[in-house]
Amino acid sequence: MSFAPPAGWPGADGQPLACREKLKVLAENHREAATLLQDLLEDAVLMGVDEAAMRRILAQMVAELPAPKLVKKGHAA
């Protein structure tokens, strides 16, 4: 299994992000999420959950994540 992040991270404007610090944080977040998801899947299967069903459950969780609440520039949080 590859925990490698995607080759590029598309920005809101469709252009790939170029800021090294942002790319570093995104890569770290990707690795952490991949490791956690792998652990969740393995634990579920070890406890008797059908692997395909657990994959669907995890995908549905991601699909149902609420949109992030972003703070507009110039406004305090």
C-alpha positions as CSV (number, residue, x, y, z in Angstrom):
1,M,0.0,0.0,0.0
2,S,1.3,3.4,-0.9
3,F,1.0,6.2,1.7
4,A,2.4,8.7,-0.9
5,P,0.4,11.9,-1.2
6,P,-0.9,12.9,-4.6
7,A,1.5,14.4,-7.1
8,G,-0.2,17.8,-6.8
9,W,-2.8,19.6,-4.6
10,P,-5.3,21.6,-6.7
11,G,-6.1,25.1,-5.3
12,A,-9.5,26.6,-5.2
13,D,-8.7,28.4,-8.4
14,G,-7.8,25.1,-10.1
15,Q,-4.0,25.8,-10.1
16,P,-1.7,23.5,-8.1
17,L,-0.5,24.8,-4.8
18,A,3.2,25.8,-4.8
19,C,3.9,27.0,-1.2
20,R,6.4,24.5,0.2
21,E,5.0,24.9,3.8
22,K,1.5,24.1,2.7
23,L,2.7,21.1,0.6
24,K,4.6,19.9,3.7
25,V,1.5,20.1,5.9
26,L,-0.7,18.5,3.3
27,A,1.7,15.6,2.9
28,E,1.9,15.1,6.6
29,N,-1.9,15.2,7.0
30,H,-2.2,12.7,4.1
31,R,0.2,10.3,5.8
32,E,-1.6,10.6,9.1
33,A,-5.0,10.1,7.6
34,A,-3.8,7.0,5.5
35,T,-2.3,5.4,8.6
36,L,-5.5,6.0,10.7
37,L,-7.7,4.7,7.9
38,Q,-5.6,1.6,7.6
39,D,-5.8,1.0,11.3
40,L,-9.6,1.5,11.3
41,L,-10.0,-1.0,8.4
42,E,-7.7,-3.6,10.0
43,D,-9.4,-3.3,13.4
44,A,-12.9,-3.6,11.9
45,V,-11.9,-6.7,9.9
46,L,-10.3,-8.3,12.9
47,M,-13.5,-7.8,14.8
48,G,-15.5,-9.5,12.1
49,V,-16.7,-6.6,9.9
50,D,-16.9,-7.4,6.2
51,E,-14.0,-5.6,4.5
52,A,-16.0,-4.3,1.6
53,A,-18.7,-3.0,3.9
54,M,-16.1,-1.2,6.1
55,R,-14.6,0.4,3.0
56,R,-18.0,1.7,2.0
57,I,-18.6,3.0,5.6
58,L,-15.3,4.9,5.5
59,A,-16.0,6.3,2.1
60,Q,-19.4,7.4,3.2
61,M,-17.9,9.1,6.3
62,V,-15.6,11.1,4.0
63,A,-18.4,12.0,1.6
64,E,-20.5,13.3,4.5
65,L,-17.9,15.5,6.1
66,P,-19.3,19.0,6.5
67,A,-17.7,21.8,4.5
68,P,-15.0,23.6,6.5
69,K,-16.1,26.9,8.0
70,L,-13.6,29.4,6.6
71,V,-12.8,32.8,8.1
72,K,-12.9,35.6,5.5
73,K,-9.9,37.8,5.2
74,G,-10.1,40.8,7.5
75,H,-12.6,39.1,9.9
76,A,-11.7,37.7,13.3
77,A,-12.7,34.2,14.1
